[in-house]
Each structure stands twice: as structure tokens, then as C-alpha cells.
Amino acid sequence: MDKLISEKAKIGQGTEIGHNTVISDDVTIGEGCSIGHGVVVHGGVQIGNNVRIDDFAVLGKGPMKGAISIMKRRKEEDLPPARIGDDCIIGTSAIIYRGCTIGKRVLVADFASVRENTSIGDCTIVGRNVTIENFCIIGRYCKLETDSYITAYSMLEDWVFIAPGVITSNDNFVGRTEERFKHFKGVTVKRGGRIGVGAVILPGKVIGEDALVAAGSVVTHDVPARKIVLGAPARVWRDVPPEQLLDNQGWEGT
């Protein structure tokens, strides 16, 4: 098999498709795209113009459910097709699930995974081997660095920075007792919030606007806006310097 392209798929002018690629029914691919070798595009996926999809990426994958998972089972047909905006780059072996909406000029790097019912805003970078779980909202101009983990039901507003190895959690009961089902809650990082290398954010915690969590910290309480916290458990150390505040960067569109 060189490639398998459904007769029901729509391929824009100037789009190039590599060897051993599968494009399923009702897929729409815009103009000027580059689709690598061994890519799988599941049914109904919508891809914009000038999108680059590297080798062995999978787009529109259906959800899975383990035998003892607490997540409600979702049938593929219950989820809308994945949508990829113009000028995106999807890396080698990246997986984007059905029900995802990816904005324009987004980079989803090699081996990253974006689960169902998740949206990612324009110009955001999802780094190598990052996992974004289901029911997450990721804003515009965010940076999620290598090996970071965004737990289900989380929200990152615009211009958020997540350093390598950051871990978030949504279950204070650590998988025990029926009470946990009432309390699942992801993390929230407000506009311009920054989290340093290897920090751990516990369930339901809010990182305030322009706040900074120092490397290696364990956040057990909400972090006030424009404050630096550090330690395990994290405590307020001092204010974020004025020259570090997002509004003082002069970046267009902040």
C-alpha cells in the first residue's frame, strides 16, 4: 500500500501526501499542506491551509476507556471531528483526538498527545512529549514545554508559560473512596501565569494572573496574582518585579 485516500475526502490544491498515509471518509484538507509518511487522518477531520503534519501523526483518534476508569464512556459519533487551523505544525507521532479544536499557527511537537474535548488557542506551543488530557481549555500564545502534564478539566488562559516537567493533578483522594467523584477539579492558570521546572500543582488550585511558581515547588493553595511562590509547600516569597509583568512587555495582542 502506498497510500489510501478516501474518495469522500477533499484535498486542496498544492497539498502533498507522503507514502503509507491513510485519509478517511469526509476529511477536508486545505491548500498547500504537507502530509508526511504513515500519517493517519480519521473520518471527518478538518485541516486548514498550509498545515504541516509530520510522519506517523494520528489525527481524529477516537477516545478509549479502561475497564476501571471513572470517566464516562464516549462513543466516537458523540464527538465532533477534530479541527486543525491554518498554518499549524503537527510533529512526528503526535496524537490529536476527536473532539479537539486547534487554532491557527499552533505547534504540537513530536510525541505530544491532545485528548478529546480540548481546545488550544492561536499561536500556542505544545512541546515535545506533552500530554493535555480531556476537557481542557488552553489559551492563545501559551508555551507548554517538554514532558509537562496538564490534567483533565484544567484551564490555561492566554500567555501562560509551563516549564518542562510540570505536573498537575485533579484528584485529592488519589483514586480512593466514592467521595472523590464529587470533587474532581483541574487547575487554573490565569493570564500570564508562569510555572517553573518540575513544579507540582495540586487539584483545583488557581495560579493568579502574572504569578510565578518557582522551580520544584508544590502548590497546595491558590497563588495570588503577581506574586512569586516557592517551596514545598509553596509560600509567597515576594512580588513579581514590574519589568516582568506581562503588560510591561510591549507584546502585540497581550
DORO-753373 format. One line per 4 residues: number of its first residue (from 1); their letters; for each residue y, z, x of N, C-alpha, C. Coordinates in steps of 0.001 Angstrom, whole numbers, plus 500000, padded with zeros to 6 digits. Example, Ala and Ser with C-alpha at 12.3 -4.5 7.8 and 13.67 -1.06 7.14 Angstrom:
1) AS) 494310,507800,513190,495500,507800,512300,496700,507800,513200 | 497750,507080,512850,498940,507140,513670,500030,507870,512900
//
This chain:
1) MDKL) 498802,500000,500836,500000,500000,500000,501245,500000,500868 | 502103,499016,500700,503357,499003,501432,504408,499832,500713 | 504576,499597,499424,505466,500395,498592,505093,500143,497143 | 505415,501097,496298,505109,500970,494882,506384,501247,494098
5) ISEK) 506968,500218,493540,508224,500336,492802,507979,499916,491364 | 508235,500824,490441,508016,500538,489025,508908,499395,488554 | 508374,498591,487663,509169,497533,487048,510271,498109,486161 | 510143,499377,485793,511150,500024,484954,512256,500692,485772
9) AKIG) 512143,500644,487087,513186,501204,487943,514314,500197,488123 | 515529,500721,488338,516699,499883,488576,517222,500166,489978 | 517254,499128,490804,517646,499261,492203,518924,498473,492436 | 519970,499127,492953,521253,498474,493174,521231,497510,494345
13) QGTE) 522235,496654,494372,522349,495668,495439,522533,496343,496798 | 521917,495759,497806,522090,496250,499170,521279,497481,499504 | 520461,497952,498578,519631,499128,498846,518370,498705,499592 | 518048,499429,500657,516868,499150,501460,515838,500253,501262
17) IGHN) 514570,499846,501144,513495,500787,500841,512405,500655,501895 | 511995,501795,502487,511012,501793,503569,509585,501619,503086 | 508670,501658,504039,507252,501469,503757,506659,502702,503069 | 505605,502468,502278,504827,503538,501647,505675,504463,500781
21) TVIS) 506690,503907,500173,507559,504654,499269,507155,504384,497828 | 507233,505437,496996,506888,505329,495582,508131,505608,494745 | 508491,504672,493880,509626,504836,492979,509101,504661,491552 | 509201,505721,490757,508532,505779,489465,509381,505185,488343
25) DDVT) 508826,505238,487126,509493,504679,485951,510877,505286,485728 | 511788,504429,485278,513117,504841,484802,513996,505461,485887 | 513637,505283,487133,514509,505705,488236,515672,504731,488338 | 516856,505279,488629,518039,504459,488882,518559,504774,490276
29) IGEG) 518669,503746,491114,519200,503901,492468,520403,502981,492603 | 521522,503529,493077,522755,502770,493164,522768,501759,494290 | 523945,501250,494563,524123,500221,495578,524230,500822,496979 | 523766,500044,497957,523969,500396,499355,523222,501616,499831
33) CSIG) 522125,501973,499167,521349,503148,499565,520330,502801,500646 | 519909,503821,501372,518866,503667,502380,517755,504655,502067 | 516595,504139,501686,515458,504963,501313,514413,504843,502416 | 514022,505949,503028,513136,505924,504182,511686,505670,503841
37) HGVV) 510824,505864,504817,509391,505648,504663,508741,506846,503983 | 507775,506573,503107,506999,507638,502494,507751,508505,501510 | 508878,508055,501034,509666,508809,500049,508996,508704,498683 | 509037,509795,497906,508536,509789,496532,509686,510145,495600
41) VHGG) 509976,509232,494663,511035,509458,493676,510367,509478,492302 | 510343,510651,491688,509654,510808,490414,510474,510241,489253 | 509828,510158,488098,510399,509472,486952,511766,509964,486524 | 512650,509016,486245,513953,509309,485667,515032,509737,486626
45) VQIG) 514719,509944,487897,515727,510404,488862,516874,509408,488935 | 518094,509937,489003,519293,509107,489094,519943,509342,490458 | 520077,508281,491212,520640,508344,492559,521882,507479,492609 | 522978,508028,493139,524245,507312,493181,524291,506241,494251
49) NNVR) 525503,505810,494579,525728,504764,495573,525777,505348,496988 | 525357,504536,497948,525481,504871,499377,524791,506186,499733 | 523662,506425,499119,522876,507628,499394,521820,507301,500451 | 521669,508210,501397,520621,508092,502421,519524,509115,502147
53) IDDF) 518298,508656,502025,517155,509534,501793,516155,509292,502917 | 515927,510305,503739,515093,510136,504924,513607,510242,504599 | 512789,509950,505606,511340,509828,505438,510711,511052,504770 | 509790,510783,503844,508922,511780,503213,509646,512776,502310
57) AVLG) 510886,512506,501975,511568,513342,500984,510929,513140,499610 | 511024,514172,498770,510495,514112,497406,511621,514488,496448 | 511908,513610,495510,512986,513833,494550,512427,513870,493132 | 512878,514866,492366,512447,514972,490978,511088,515607,490793
61) KGPM) 510653,516409,491757,509348,517074,491663,509311,518018,490463 | 508188,518080,489778,508040,518991,488653,507835,520425,489107 | 508190,521406,488261,508029,522816,488624,506573,523234,488636 | 506300,524318,489342,504968,524911,489393,505049,526352,488917
65) KGAI) 503907,526923,488540,503871,528325,488129,502557,528940,488577 | 502636,529990,489375,501447,530683,489810,500794,531460,488678 | 499528,531804,488860,498771,532479,487806,499374,533830,487428 | 500003,534511,488383,500570,535830,488085,502096,535821,488150
69) SIMK) 502695,534638,488145,504150,534545,488191,504754,535074,486893 | 505921,535734,487000,506620,536226,485806,507544,535168,485216 | 507730,534054,485932,508611,533001,485444,507969,532277,484266 | 508776,531960,483280,508288,531234,482117,507884,529832,482524
73) RRKE) 506731,529387,482043,506247,528049,482378,507156,527004,481747 | 507566,526030,482534,508386,524935,482040,507638,523626,482221 | 507550,522854,481145,506963,521534,481240,507989,520581,481835 | 507500,519574,482555,508420,518620,483184,509334,517966,482168
77) EDLP) 508772,517653,480985,509573,516948,479988,510674,517830,479398 | 510599,519141,479621,511643,520043,479140,512860,520058,480059 | 512723,519493,481236,513798,519488,482218,514401,518091,482334 | 515716,517998,482462,516312,516674,482668,515968,516141,484049
81) PARI) 516033,514827,484238,515765,514260,485561,516776,514770,486591 | 516349,514823,487840,517263,515174,488921,518333,514095,489076 | 519543,514537,489475,520646,513608,489681,521260,513852,491058 | 521421,512776,491806,521967,512829,493165,523249,512016,493184
85) GDDC) 524370,512631,493576,525661,511954,493555,525844,510962,494689 | 526962,510242,494636,527287,509246,495652,527398,509876,497042 | 527027,509095,498057,527276,509426,499464,526550,510679,499945 | 525468,511047,499288,524664,512187,499743,523709,511773,500859
89) IIGT) 523260,512778,501619,522206,512586,502611,521102,513595,502310 | 519899,513096,502129,518744,513950,501868,517800,513818,503064 | 517512,514922,503738,516796,514882,505005,515298,514689,504877 | 514673,514552,506021,513231,514369,506113,512482,515540,505477
93) SAII) 511535,515212,504593,510660,516189,503932,511403,517190,503064 | 512656,516906,502732,513363,517751,501759,512751,517550,500381 | 512808,518607,499546,512265,518551,498196,513347,518969,497214 | 513631,518095,496271,514592,518387,495207,513846,518293,493883
97) YRGC) 513851,519388,493154,513060,519466,491933,513767,518812,490748 | 512982,518549,489714,513501,518072,488448,514474,519111,487879 | 515503,518649,487195,516483,519559,486622,517595,519946,487578 | 517616,519376,488792,518692,519633,489760,519823,518625,489581
101) TIGK) 521031,519096,489826,522199,518217,489863,522882,518408,491206 | 522950,517350,491987,523553,517382,493316,524841,516565,493268 | 525957,517165,493671,527244,516482,493621,527377,515385,494668 | 528608,514962,494901,528884,513899,495858,529010,514456,497283
105) RVLV) 528612,513628,498257,528770,513925,499684,528102,515244,500080 | 526983,515541,499460,526199,516731,499789,525156,516355,500844 | 524954,517243,501808,523864,517107,502778,522793,518135,502452 | 521591,517661,502181,520416,518529,502058,519537,518199,503257
109) ADFA) 519479,519100,504220,518891,518784,505524,517362,518828,505495 | 516772,518495,506644,515321,518402,506783,514620,519681,506305 | 513554,519503,505528,512663,520575,505075,513318,521559,504104 | 514510,521274,503623,515132,522141,502627,514459,521947,501271
113) SVRE) 514551,522972,500417,513950,522936,499091,514963,523429,498070 | 515189,522621,497031,516126,522977,495968,515346,522982,494654 | 515206,524155,494054,514363,524309,492886,515055,523839,491608 | 514273,523841,490507,514745,523329,489218,515895,524169,488654
117) NTSI) 516681,523541,487767,517808,524189,487093,518845,524727,488081 | 519065,523987,489133,520061,524355,490135,521088,523238,490270 | 522345,523628,490452,523393,522642,490696,524077,522949,492025 | 524483,521887,492723,525166,522006,494006,526422,521160,493949
121) GDCT) 527564,521760,494273,528849,521078,494180,529108,520116,495320 | 530168,519328,495168,530523,518294,496133,530722,518870,497539 | 530320,518092,498527,530622,518340,499944,529976,519602,500509 | 528967,520111,499856,528254,521284,500358,527162,520857,501338
125) IVGR) 526889,521732,502307,525826,521508,503288,524714,522516,503037 | 523520,522010,502801,522323,522843,502669,521501,522596,503928 | 521442,523582,504805,520904,523382,506136,519396,523258,506200 | 518924,523053,507411,517505,522826,507664,516677,524028,507232
129) NVTI) 515627,523755,506447,514658,524761,506001,515262,525808,505067 | 516399,525539,504479,516985,526426,503476,516193,526314,502180 | 516037,527445,501481,515442,527438,500146,516456,527950,499136 | 516697,527157,498100,517512,527581,496969,516581,527633,495767
133) ENFC) 516394,528822,495220,515463,528983,494111,516079,528496,492798 | 515332,528672,491702,515746,528115,490412,516884,528915,489776 | 517577,528257,488849,518692,528845,488093,519809,529342,489015 | 520128,528578,490038,521242,528904,490926,522377,527920,490730
137) IIGR) 523591,528403,490973,524783,527563,490961,525437,527690,492330 | 525552,526583,493024,526168,526538,494355,527433,525705,494242 | 528545,526231,494712,529829,525568,494531,530089,524436,495512 | 531370,524060,495589,531806,522984,496466,532122,523525,497860
141) YCKL) 531964,522664,498858,532359,522957,500240,531674,524214,500795 | 530490,524519,500335,529738,525642,500889,528925,525190,502102 | 528554,526148,502941,527656,525897,504061,526550,526936,504029 | 525330,526462,503861,524152,527329,503877,523355,526948,505114
145) ETDS) 523361,527817,506104,522808,527471,507400,521283,527661,507458 | 520696,527223,508560,519251,527144,508751,518525,528429,508346 | 517422,528251,507598,516493,529324,507238,517089,530377,506303 | 518211,530121,505675,518714,531077,504691,517971,530903,503373
149) YITA) 517957,531995,502585,517185,532027,501340,518083,532527,500207 | 518264,531664,499203,519086,532015,498041,518144,532249,496865 | 518077,533500,496412,517136,533882,495381,517540,533338,494011 | 516580,533303,493076,516836,532786,491731,517938,533578,491026
153) YSML) 518664,532893,490168,519738,533469,489348,520949,533894,490174 | 521187,533214,491267,522350,533516,492106,523475,532518,491869 | 524688,532947,492236,525856,532073,492145,526681,532196,493421 | 526946,531054,494039,527860,530978,495171,529048,530132,494747
157) EDWV) 530228,530705,494775,531419,529955,494415,531830,529032,495566 | 532989,528373,495433,533415,527384,496426,533713,528025,497777 | 533512,527236,498829,533865,527590,500210,533118,528828,500717 | 531924,529055,500257,531105,530171,500731,530363,529756,502004
161) FIAP) 530253,530685,502949,529506,530448,504189,528337,531419,504258 | 527137,530866,504405,525915,531653,504555,525320,531328,505922 | 525274,532309,506815,524805,532090,508185,523278,531974,508224 | 522729,531540,509373,521269,531415,509491,520538,532722,509209
165) GVIT) 519402,532597,508533,518528,533743,508336,518979,534760,507320 | 519988,534454,506527,520425,535378,505466,519374,535399,504361 | 519080,536592,503854,518073,536770,502810,518709,537464,501611 | 518460,536933,500419,518933,537552,499187,517726,537901,498314
169) SNDN) 517934,538844,497384,516828,539333,496561,517304,539533,495129 | 516346,539459,494174,516730,539646,492766,515857,540665,492031 | 515043,541444,492751,514114,542363,492094,514129,543727,492782 | 514827,544698,492180,514895,546044,492741,513591,546811,492615
173) FVGR) 512672,546327,491777,511422,547037,491547,510280,546511,492423 | 510577,545501,493219,509647,544942,494190,508286,544640,493549 | 508353,544002,492380,507150,543494,491743,506301,544514,491014 | 506846,545732,490743,506036,546751,490078,506754,547296,488846
177) TEER) 505965,547698,487856,506358,548277,486567,507001,547231,485655 | 506760,547413,484361,507299,546495,483367,508825,546558,483293 | 509413,547642,483735,510864,547805,483677,511590,546695,484439 | 510944,546159,485460,511604,545151,486293,512014,543920,485506
181) FKHF) 511274,543604,484438,511565,542384,483694,512944,542414,483043 | 513496,543611,482876,514816,543755,482237,515962,543606,483227 | 515650,543600,484504,516708,543783,485495,516810,542694,486552 | 516052,541611,486408,516175,540544,487396,517613,540045,487455
185) KGVT) 518166,540013,488642,519541,539530,488787,519749,539067,490225 | 520240,537848,490378,520530,537337,491706,521822,537894,492259 | 522270,537323,493359,523515,537766,493994,524651,536814,493615 | 525860,537321,493746,527065,536514,493528,527932,536600,494773
189) VKRG) 528336,535458,495286,529286,535420,496405,530521,534693,495904 | 531623,535410,495845,532863,534846,495326,533494,533870,496323 | 534502,533182,495853,535180,532132,496613,535540,532599,498026 | 535095,531828,499004,535440,532106,500393,534662,533236,501026
193) GRIG) 533697,533814,500323,532895,534878,500915,532051,534366,502068 | 531825,535236,503059,531050,534855,504240,530020,535935,504549 | 528805,535472,504880,527719,536397,505179,527151,536039,506542 | 527103,537025,507444,526713,536785,508824,525216,536694,509030
197) VGAV) 524835,536318,510237,523442,536040,510609,522526,537213,510264 | 521425,536900,509570,520376,537876,509339,520704,538985,508376 | 521798,538889,507636,522135,539925,506659,521183,539864,505474 | 521025,541010,504796,520185,541121,503607,521066,541596,502455
201) ILPG) 521012,540861,501344,521814,541209,500167,520856,541598,499053 | 520972,542825,498548,520048,543319,497531,520433,542809,496140 | 519521,542952,495168,519699,542309,493860,520987,542697,493144 | 521605,541699,492534,522746,541924,491667,524051,542231,492359
205) KVIG) 524066,542252,493668,525285,542630,494382,526286,541476,494400 | 527567,541847,494383,528658,540880,494365,529430,540992,495670 | 529530,539870,496376,530355,539792,497586,531711,539252,497147 | 532754,540038,497301,534062,539694,496769,534702,538499,497448
209) EDAL) 535763,538006,496839,536478,536847,497358,536967,537103,498777 | 536664,536166,499670,537097,536218,501069,536562,537426,501834 | 535539,538093,501288,534922,539206,502007,534007,538677,503105 | 533710,539547,504079,532854,539183,505200,531797,540258,505401
213) VAAG) 530539,539848,505374,529413,540733,505660,528975,540474,507098 | 529021,541503,507932,528700,541339,509351,527213,541055,509558 | 526908,540447,510687,525528,540094,511028,524620,541312,510981 | 523431,541128,510398,522424,542177,510379,522657,543278,509369
217) SVVT) 523677,543170,508558,523971,544218,507585,523008,544166,506407 | 522859,545322,505722,522082,545406,504490,523043,545843,503384 | 523301,544946,502449,524301,545196,501403,523621,545836,500208 | 523956,547109,499955,523378,547871,498846,524384,548151,497744
221) HDVP) 525657,547801,497965,526708,547968,496967,527591,546720,496972 | 528337,546522,495895,529276,545405,495849,530266,545508,497004 | 530675,544354,497510,531613,544298,498632,532992,543937,498103 | 534014,544752,498353,535354,544446,497839,535922,543168,498440
225) ARKI) 536800,542546,497695,537460,541329,498167,538235,541596,499451 | 538164,540624,500374,538955,540615,501607,538692,541820,502516 | 537483,542368,502423,537065,543459,503297,535904,543003,504179 | 535816,543602,505379,534666,543406,506255,533754,544618,506108
229) VLGA) 532476,544359,505854,531499,545448,505791,530455,545227,506876 | 529901,546330,507361,528846,546228,508381,527941,547435,508308 | 526730,547267,508837,525783,548362,508930,524665,548272,507925 | 523744,549252,508029,522606,549324,507125,522442,550781,506674
233) PARV) 522925,551141,505493,523576,550271,504503,524996,549906,504921 | 525477,548782,504414,526800,548283,504789,527903,549169,504222 | 528906,549394,505052,530088,550168,504658,531345,549386,505038 | 532441,549634,504321,533696,548950,504634,534175,549386,506009
237) WRDV) 534488,548401,506845,534998,548662,508192,536506,548495,508234 | 536982,547311,507822,538426,547069,507802,538719,545832,506965 | 539994,545489,506851,540406,544291,506123,540060,543035,506919 | 539822,541949,506201,539733,540642,506855,541128,540287,507368
241) PPEQ) 541282,539916,508637,542609,539561,509152,543252,538438,508336 | 544564,538506,508130,545231,537491,507301,544971,536062,507746 | 544884,535838,509066,544691,534474,509554,543290,533944,509223 | 542369,534851,508816,541025,534446,508449,540876,534125,506956
245) LLDN) 541853,534455,506154,541743,534252,504712,541734,532769,504375 | 540980,532422,503378,540801,531021,503008,542122,530344,502675 | 542974,531030,501951,544240,530417,501535,545177,530135,502706 | 544899,530719,503858,545747,530508,505033,545191,529465,506003
249) QGWE) 544154,528752,505580,543547,527747,506440,544209,526372,506314 | 544914,526148,505211,545580,524850,505022,544634,523729,504694 | 543407,524070,504263,542441,523042,503935,542752,522444,502577 | 542707,521147,502523,542955,520443,501265,541871,520774,500265
253) GT) 542279,521049,499019,541320,521248,497942,540808,522659,497824 | 541376,523640,498607,540892,525015,498506,541328,525659,497227
//
